[in-house]
Amino acid sequence: MPFNIRKNQSGLALVSVLLVIFVLVAVTGRLTSNHNIVVSRHANTFEHDQAIQYLFGAESMAKEALYNDYLTTGSKIDHLGEIWASNIMPFELDEGGFLEIHVNDLNACVNLNNVLSETSKESVKTVNKLLLTLGLPTEIEDLWRDWIDKDSEVKRLGAEDMDYASSQIPYRTPNRIVINFSELMLLKSISAEHLSILSQYACLIPDSNSQINVNTAPAEVLQVLSENVSVSELVSLTETQRAFESPEQFVQSFPKFQKSLGKITTSSMYFEMSAQAKVGNTQVSLSSLIYRNPKDGKISILKRDFGKLFTSKIQIETEIQSI
């Protein structure tokens, strides 16, 4: 009987030891897991912060390129042969990643905020003509004018506060110029497909009377400024290097743009820098709206957007050789 008691006590002691070991293993595993999560969070935070700093560096590069361009050629001419417009291959980063950057000329597109100044019959209505050229509903022009004008009067096919207040989630028109392209999605009767097509040739800059740079604009944009100019003529024009020094010089070469003389320029003030940085497993993008003062070349950042989708302009051609 005493032997059985000692045997049972030994068994209980063994169970207790195993239980303690199990608890210690569980606690250690939990602590290790938490430690790994903390380390991973810190690593991701560090990589994100590093990527942000690289993007700010890319923005500084763009500002420097635009300012140097002003010092070199002045304020009268900007074209796609200049350094700021070059497609630069991605930079390899020391942390294991890359940085890609490109600059777009926003004076090369149709500024939708110009609807506020394109109201007279004599004025060339670039927004309306762009919609017609792209096969989009022309009511977008009326909707956008009512969206940004200062009054509450509905014009033609437009819409004002009362129309948007009846939505499931009510909202109001801003009644001011806006520069965020995503606001178009708040308009009535506009789809994501419309927005996708329009965003290729239209933009939003804080100016309701901006001009289009004929040295950088694509054929689809130049078409809204011309009368009876064939698409083949415009494609031929845009595929060659353009470096007109004045609107008058451009019109002398292409008289069919005479009526749009007040709508065109050969220099630019507004640019968009798009950059993407990848550090480790973290990828961050930045879109900056840049204004260059034509009087002194001073560069200002008007808006930064970390949520805009980055689209690379670099196309790497590969050849697949069959063995």
C-alpha positions as CSV (number, residue, x, y, z in Angstrom):
1,M,0.0,0.0,0.0
2,P,2.8,2.5,0.8
3,F,4.4,1.6,-2.5
4,N,1.2,2.5,-4.4
5,I,1.0,5.8,-2.6
6,R,4.5,6.7,-3.6
7,K,3.8,5.6,-7.1
8,N,0.7,7.8,-7.3
9,Q,2.6,10.7,-5.8
10,S,5.4,10.3,-8.4
11,G,2.7,10.2,-11.2
12,L,1.1,13.3,-9.9
13,A,4.5,15.1,-9.7
14,L,5.2,14.1,-13.3
15,V,1.9,15.4,-14.4
16,S,2.5,18.6,-12.6
17,V,5.9,19.0,-14.2
18,L,4.5,18.3,-17.6
19,L,1.6,20.8,-17.0
20,V,4.1,23.5,-16.0
21,I,6.2,22.8,-19.1
22,F,3.1,23.0,-21.3
23,V,2.2,26.3,-19.7
24,L,5.7,27.7,-20.2
25,V,5.8,26.5,-23.8
26,A,2.4,28.2,-24.5
27,V,3.5,31.4,-22.8
28,T,6.8,31.4,-24.6
29,G,5.1,30.8,-28.0
30,R,2.7,33.6,-27.3
31,L,5.5,35.9,-26.4
32,T,7.5,35.0,-29.4
33,S,4.4,35.5,-31.7
34,N,3.8,38.9,-30.2
35,H,7.5,39.8,-30.5
36,N,7.4,38.8,-34.2
37,I,4.3,40.9,-34.8
38,V,6.0,43.9,-33.1
39,V,9.1,43.5,-35.1
40,S,7.1,43.1,-38.3
41,R,5.1,46.3,-37.5
42,H,8.3,48.3,-36.8
43,A,9.9,46.9,-40.0
44,N,6.8,47.9,-42.0
45,T,6.7,51.4,-40.4
46,F,10.4,51.9,-41.1
47,E,10.0,50.8,-44.7
48,H,7.0,53.1,-45.1
49,D,8.8,56.1,-43.6
50,Q,11.8,55.4,-45.9
51,A,9.6,55.2,-49.0
52,I,7.9,58.5,-48.0
53,Q,11.3,60.2,-47.8
54,Y,12.3,58.9,-51.2
55,L,9.1,60.3,-52.6
56,F,9.8,63.7,-51.1
57,G,13.3,63.4,-52.7
58,A,11.6,62.6,-56.1
59,E,9.4,65.7,-55.6
60,S,12.5,67.8,-55.0
61,M,14.1,66.4,-58.2
62,A,11.0,67.4,-60.2
63,K,11.1,70.9,-58.7
64,E,14.8,71.3,-59.5
65,A,14.3,70.1,-63.1
66,L,11.4,72.5,-63.7
67,Y,13.3,75.4,-62.1
68,N,16.5,74.7,-64.1
69,D,14.3,74.5,-67.3
70,Y,13.0,78.0,-66.5
71,L,16.5,79.3,-66.0
72,T,17.6,77.7,-69.3
73,T,14.7,78.5,-71.7
74,G,12.7,81.1,-69.8
75,S,8.9,81.3,-69.5
76,K,8.0,81.4,-73.2
77,I,8.5,77.8,-74.3
78,D,8.0,74.3,-72.9
79,H,8.1,71.1,-75.0
80,L,8.5,67.4,-74.7
81,G,12.2,67.4,-75.6
82,E,13.1,69.1,-72.3
83,I,14.6,67.2,-69.3
84,W,11.5,67.4,-67.1
85,A,9.5,65.5,-69.8
86,S,12.0,62.6,-70.1
87,N,11.1,59.1,-69.1
88,I,13.7,58.1,-66.5
89,M,14.3,54.5,-65.8
90,P,13.6,53.5,-62.1
91,F,16.3,54.1,-59.6
92,E,17.5,51.1,-57.6
93,L,17.5,51.7,-53.9
94,D,20.0,50.5,-51.4
95,E,17.3,49.0,-49.1
96,G,16.2,46.6,-51.9
97,G,13.6,48.3,-54.1
98,F,13.2,51.1,-56.6
99,L,12.0,54.6,-57.2
100,E,10.2,55.7,-60.4
101,I,9.3,59.3,-61.3
102,H,7.7,61.2,-64.2
103,V,6.3,64.6,-64.7
104,N,3.2,65.5,-66.8
105,D,2.3,68.9,-68.2
106,L,-1.2,69.8,-67.1
107,N,-1.4,72.6,-69.6
108,A,-1.4,69.8,-72.2
109,C,-4.9,68.7,-71.3
110,V,-8.4,70.3,-71.2
111,N,-9.0,72.0,-67.9
112,L,-12.6,71.2,-66.9
113,N,-12.7,74.3,-64.6
114,N,-12.6,76.4,-67.8
115,V,-16.4,75.8,-68.1
116,L,-16.8,79.0,-66.0
117,S,-15.2,81.1,-68.7
118,E,-16.5,79.3,-71.8
119,T,-20.0,80.7,-71.6
120,S,-20.1,83.2,-74.5
121,K,-21.0,82.1,-78.0
122,E,-17.7,83.5,-79.4
123,S,-15.6,81.5,-77.1
124,V,-14.2,78.1,-78.2
125,K,-15.9,75.7,-75.8
126,T,-13.0,73.2,-75.3
127,V,-14.8,71.2,-72.6
128,N,-17.9,70.7,-74.8
129,K,-15.8,69.8,-77.9
130,L,-13.7,67.3,-75.9
131,L,-16.9,65.5,-74.7
132,L,-18.1,65.3,-78.3
133,T,-14.8,64.1,-79.6
134,L,-14.6,61.4,-76.9
135,G,-18.3,60.3,-77.4
136,L,-19.2,61.2,-73.9
137,P,-22.5,62.8,-72.7
138,T,-22.4,66.6,-73.2
139,E,-24.5,67.0,-70.1
140,I,-21.3,66.5,-68.1
141,E,-20.4,70.1,-69.0
142,D,-23.6,71.4,-67.5
143,L,-23.3,69.2,-64.4
144,W,-19.8,70.3,-63.8
145,R,-20.5,74.0,-64.3
146,D,-23.3,73.8,-61.7
147,W,-21.0,71.9,-59.4
148,I,-18.3,74.7,-59.3
149,D,-20.2,77.9,-60.0
150,K,-21.1,80.2,-57.1
151,D,-24.9,80.3,-57.6
152,S,-27.7,77.8,-57.0
153,E,-29.4,78.2,-60.3
154,V,-29.7,75.0,-62.4
155,K,-28.5,75.6,-66.0
156,R,-29.7,73.5,-68.9
157,L,-29.0,69.8,-68.0
158,G,-27.1,70.6,-64.8
159,A,-27.9,69.9,-61.1
160,E,-27.7,71.9,-57.9
161,D,-28.0,71.3,-54.1
162,M,-31.6,70.2,-54.2
163,D,-30.8,67.4,-56.7
164,Y,-28.0,66.1,-54.6
165,A,-29.8,66.6,-51.2
166,S,-32.3,64.0,-52.3
167,S,-29.6,61.3,-52.6
168,Q,-29.5,58.3,-50.2
169,I,-26.5,60.1,-48.6
170,P,-27.2,63.8,-49.2
171,Y,-24.5,66.2,-50.1
172,R,-24.1,69.7,-51.5
173,T,-22.2,71.3,-54.4
174,P,-18.9,73.0,-53.4
175,N,-19.7,76.2,-55.5
176,R,-16.0,76.8,-56.1
177,I,-13.2,75.6,-58.3
178,V,-11.8,72.1,-57.2
179,I,-8.7,70.3,-58.2
180,N,-9.5,66.7,-57.2
181,F,-10.5,64.7,-60.2
182,S,-12.4,62.1,-58.1
183,E,-15.1,64.8,-57.4
184,L,-16.5,64.1,-60.8
185,M,-17.8,60.8,-59.5
186,L,-20.2,62.8,-57.3
187,L,-22.0,64.2,-60.4
188,K,-25.3,62.8,-61.4
189,S,-25.4,60.4,-64.4
190,I,-21.6,59.9,-64.7
191,S,-20.1,56.5,-64.6
192,A,-16.6,55.1,-63.9
193,E,-16.2,54.4,-67.6
194,H,-16.9,58.0,-68.4
195,L,-14.4,59.1,-65.8
196,S,-11.7,56.7,-67.1
197,I,-12.0,58.0,-70.7
198,L,-12.2,61.7,-69.6
199,S,-9.1,61.5,-67.3
200,Q,-6.9,60.6,-70.2
201,Y,-7.3,64.1,-71.8
202,A,-8.9,66.3,-69.1
203,C,-7.6,67.6,-65.8
204,L,-8.4,70.0,-63.0
205,I,-6.1,73.0,-62.2
206,P,-7.0,76.0,-60.0
207,D,-7.6,78.3,-62.9
208,S,-10.8,78.9,-64.9
209,N,-9.1,80.5,-67.9
210,S,-6.1,78.3,-68.5
211,Q,-4.5,77.8,-71.9
212,I,-3.4,74.7,-73.8
213,N,0.3,74.2,-74.6
214,V,0.4,73.3,-78.3
215,N,3.9,71.9,-77.9
216,T,2.8,69.2,-75.5
217,A,-0.9,68.5,-76.1
218,P,-1.9,65.2,-77.7
219,A,-3.9,65.0,-81.0
220,E,-7.2,64.5,-79.1
221,V,-6.8,67.7,-77.2
222,L,-5.6,69.7,-80.3
223,Q,-8.6,68.5,-82.1
224,V,-10.9,70.5,-79.8
225,L,-9.0,73.7,-80.7
226,S,-9.1,73.2,-84.5
227,E,-11.6,73.6,-87.3
228,N,-11.7,71.1,-90.2
229,V,-8.3,69.6,-89.3
230,S,-8.1,65.9,-90.1
231,V,-7.0,63.4,-87.4
232,S,-4.1,62.3,-89.7
233,E,-2.8,65.9,-89.7
234,L,-3.0,66.1,-86.0
235,V,-1.3,62.7,-85.4
236,S,1.4,63.7,-87.9
237,L,1.9,67.0,-85.9
238,T,2.0,65.3,-82.4
239,E,4.4,62.6,-83.5
240,T,7.1,65.1,-84.4
241,Q,9.1,67.3,-82.1
242,R,7.3,70.6,-81.5
243,A,9.1,73.6,-80.1
244,F,7.0,76.6,-81.2
245,E,8.2,79.8,-79.5
246,S,4.8,81.6,-79.5
247,P,1.1,80.9,-80.2
248,E,1.4,83.3,-83.2
249,Q,4.2,81.2,-84.7
250,F,2.1,78.1,-84.3
251,V,-1.0,79.7,-86.0
252,Q,1.2,80.8,-88.9
253,S,2.1,77.2,-89.5
254,F,-1.4,75.9,-88.9
255,P,-3.9,78.7,-89.8
256,K,-6.9,76.5,-89.0
257,F,-6.2,77.2,-85.3
258,Q,-6.7,80.9,-85.8
259,K,-10.0,81.1,-83.8
260,S,-8.3,79.4,-80.9
261,L,-5.4,81.8,-80.6
262,G,-6.6,83.1,-77.2
263,K,-6.9,79.5,-75.9
264,I,-3.3,78.3,-76.7
265,T,0.2,78.9,-75.4
266,T,3.7,77.5,-75.9
267,S,4.6,77.4,-72.2
268,S,3.2,75.8,-69.1
269,M,2.6,76.7,-65.5
270,Y,1.0,73.6,-64.0
271,F,2.6,70.2,-63.8
272,E,1.9,66.9,-62.1
273,M,4.7,64.8,-60.6
274,S,3.9,61.1,-60.1
275,A,6.3,58.9,-58.2
276,Q,6.4,55.4,-56.7
277,A,8.9,54.1,-54.2
278,K,9.2,50.4,-53.2
279,V,11.3,49.6,-50.1
280,G,11.4,46.0,-49.0
281,N,7.8,44.8,-49.0
282,T,6.3,48.3,-48.8
283,Q,5.1,50.3,-51.9
284,V,4.0,53.9,-51.7
285,S,3.0,56.4,-54.4
286,L,2.7,60.2,-54.5
287,S,1.1,62.6,-56.9
288,S,2.0,66.3,-56.5
289,L,0.4,69.3,-58.2
290,I,3.1,71.8,-59.0
291,Y,2.8,75.4,-60.0
292,R,5.7,77.3,-61.6
293,N,5.4,81.1,-61.5
294,P,6.0,82.4,-65.1
295,K,7.4,85.7,-63.6
296,D,10.3,84.3,-61.6
297,G,10.2,80.5,-62.0
298,K,9.4,80.0,-58.3
299,I,8.0,76.5,-57.7
300,S,5.1,75.8,-55.4
301,I,3.4,72.5,-54.3
302,L,-0.4,73.0,-54.4
303,K,-1.5,69.5,-53.5
304,R,-0.1,66.1,-52.5
305,D,-2.0,62.9,-53.0
306,F,-0.8,59.6,-51.6
307,G,-3.9,57.7,-52.7
308,K,-3.7,58.2,-56.5
309,L,-2.9,55.1,-58.5
310,F,0.6,55.2,-60.0
311,T,0.9,54.3,-63.7
312,S,4.4,53.6,-65.0
313,K,5.5,55.1,-68.3
314,I,8.4,52.8,-68.7
315,Q,7.9,50.0,-71.2
316,I,10.5,47.3,-71.2
317,E,10.6,45.2,-74.3
318,T,11.7,41.6,-73.9
319,E,12.4,39.0,-76.5
320,I,11.5,35.4,-75.9
321,Q,13.9,33.1,-77.7
322,S,12.8,29.5,-78.2
323,I,15.5,26.9,-77.8
